[in-house]
Structures are given as C-alpha cells and as structure tokens.
Amino acid sequence: MDKFRMIFQFLQSNQESFMNGICGIMALASAQMYSAFDFNCPCLPGYNVVYSLGILLTPPLVLFLLGLVMNNNISMLAEEWKRPAGRRAKDPAVLRYMFCSMAQRALIAPVVWVAVTLLDGKCFLCAFCTAVPVATLGNGSLVPGLPAPELARLLARVPCPEIYDGNWLLAREVAVRYLRCISQALGWSFVLLTTLLAFVVRSVRPCFTQVAFLKSKYWSHYIDIERKLFDETCTEHAKAFAKVCIQQFFEAMNHDLELGHTHGVLATATATATATEAVQSPSDRTEEEREKLRGITDQGTMNRLLTSWHKCKPPLRLGQEAPLMSNGWAGGEPRPPRKEVATYFSKV
C-alpha cells in the first residue's frame, strides 16, 4: 500500500511530465491503431466521400476527447469557469491558459492520426477517386461518349482492384499513383504546418506577452495546488469528524454496558488501572479531535461551510486587516512594515 501511495504522490508532483508521456503513448497508439485498421472502401459513388471523411475525422475527435478526459485539469477548468464569483474574481486569461495547455497535449494524438492517414493515401484515394482527370491521364477520346453516372461508377471502383473493370478507360495504377502522390504531399504539408504552429505557440508567444503569460501560468498552478490542498484538508477533517462520532458512539455504548454489568466493569477497571495511568484518556483525545474540527459539530454546519467555500471563495490576500475591494483583493492604505527583533542567547 505504501508503494502505491508513493507512486500516486510521484504522479501528482510530476503531473505535467506524466501527461506529456500519456499524450505520447496515445500518439503512438493512434499510429498503431491505423496500421491495424482494415480500411474497406465501399467503391460506390456518393459513399466513398462519406466513408473517407468519417475515417479521417471521427477517430481524431475521439482521441481529442480522450486526451481531455484523461487530463485532471478539465474538471478544475469547468469548476473554475462555472463557480460563482463570490469574493474572488475570475480571470479569463487564466482560464484561456488552462484550456490551451490541455488542448495542446490533447491534439498530439489527432494530429498523428491525420498525418498518418494522409501519408498512407488510402483514405484520400477512396474519397477523390471520382475526381481523377481522365482526359489527361486516360483515354480522353472515350470520355465525351460516356454518361456522367457511368463514368462516376467506373472511377469509384478504382480503390477496389478486384472489381475495377475500367482499364480500357483509365489504368488503375496510374490513378492510384496520382492520388497517393497528392495525398502524401498534403500529409507532409500538414506535418510542416503543425510543426511551425507548435513552434510559434510554444516559443514565440511568450516572448511578446511575457508578463501576462507568467501571471496566467502562476495563477493556473495556484488553482491546481489550492484544489489539491483543499481535498487533502477535507480528507483529514472528515477523518477527525468520523473519529469523534465513533468515539462518542462507543463511549455511550460503554456507559450503557456499565449500567447493566457494574461488577464486571469494576473488575476490569481494577485490573487495567495501572497499565492506563500514563495513557491519555479517550475523553482527552476526543477533546483534541474536537479542537481540530474548529467548531464543526454537526452535518448542517459542515454543509454550510462547504457551500460558503463554493459560492464565496476566500480572497487572495494574506493580511486580514486590509479592507476588501470588489474583486477580492486587499485594498486601502498600505500597512506600515513590521519591525523585526532578533534576540541572541549565548551558552556560557
């Protein structure tokens, strides 16, 4: 159990590196999924484009949503966006930074899928086989004599070599090479554009908005750490509350037993009196646990406290004497600096 706790704490302390690793694994998994996927073009006019666009766009959308779901910050972003303003104002720049940070990681796997799909060429071949210039690549003299539906039916079968019967009009190998060449050119262009865009976003943008970038990054980390500390504090508080309730229950139960079995209780108390003299009494421990609860004595008080935390987040200020402004920050006249006195003791 301790090993799992250590692993969990390590993942929490290195959440950003962990999420980068998860996104990299998803990117490799997307490429592996495409290589294992059995692409079957319907080879029918009107269906080829729909099938190809579904293969090209649906898996990237699923991978993008999975990347957002696996990121723990998505719930934190939604909570920060929907919470009441209360005594703390919401900064849209922080919300934008959090969303952009999650979206950048979640887009890695979809980008890999689209790039692999275009570089492979099967999807592009299936979608645009009816748009091959037959007059340029094939027997152009036969094109005017063919009806448009018949020409579309013949070209739609280009991705299916077992049923293609239009070699007299256009050689299938010529059409396949032509469309795959275009698809690979689009694939490498897509890779280049996404790489340049990632470079601009990660490198150039902070150079122009360094101050705003640092502020957004700082408060984004603050919201994450505040949420983790609040969860840990709630866990400790709930543990202390449950401990006091259980101790009170067993103390009441022991009192009822003492009333019915006075002789047995007296004998037990006499035998264990010497052993428990140096041990703290349960009532003292209960009082200490009650002090930790800080005035929380029932469920209603605790529910009101949690509701107050959600609706009226405490302002981001460290001094309690300074008045509050409308946005939750401390305002008013600056307080005089505190005087620090150092006392030295010497052992002689």
Secondary structure, 3 states (H helix, E strand, C coil): CHHHHHHHHHHHHCHHHHHHHHHHHHHHHHHHHHHHCCCCCCCCCCHHHHHHHHHHHHHHHHHHHHHHHCCCHHHHHHHHHHCCCCCCCCCHHHHHHHHHHHHHHHCHHHHHHHHHHHHHCHHHHHHHHHHCCHHHHCCHHHCCCCCHHHHHHHHHCCCCCCCCCCCCCCCHHHHHHHHHHHHHHHHHHHHHHHHHHHHHHHHHHHHHCHHHHHHHHHHHHHHHHHHHHHHHHHHHHHHHHHHHHHHHHHHHHHHHHHHHCHHHHHHHHHHCCCCCCCCCCHHHHHHHHHHHHCCCCCHHHHHHHHHHHHHCCCCCCCCCCCCECCCCCECCCCCCCCCCCCCCCCCC
